[in-house]
Amino acid sequence: MKTNTSKQRSDESGKGFFKKNFLSDSPWILLLIALLVRVPFLGRAPLWQDEIGFTRNSNPILTFGHLLETFWRIIITDGHMPFPYVIWYFYFKFVSLFVENPLVKPLVTRIPALILGIAA
């Protein structure tokens, strides 16, 4: 009868790249890599159609009541529920205190999506 020693068990558990690697030890490393890959390219491309829709419907110049009224007009034709517009609306309200006209700056517009994407 053959018995497993602790040395044999440790050798077997470390075989293969996917069984034990640095990414499985810490998910924070993977999140950091994802962040480093995304951030340099955020502001390079112009806004896409859905991003333009978010900025148009979440304009911080509008009142919150007008934002809610807009939901009822567009909810049938738009694929998004109202909650993301509320997030972007308050984000643009806050950012407009520090950045002039944040709605036309792709980098500023994409930061909430970056944060929510990394958090997911």
Secondary structure, DSSP 8 states (H G I E B T S, - for coil): -----HHHHHHHHT-STTTS-HHHH-HHHHHHHHHHHHGGGTTTS---HHHHHHHHHT-TTS-HHHHHHHHHHHTTT-SS-HHHHHHHHHHHHHHTTTSSSGGG-HHHHHHHHHHHHHH-
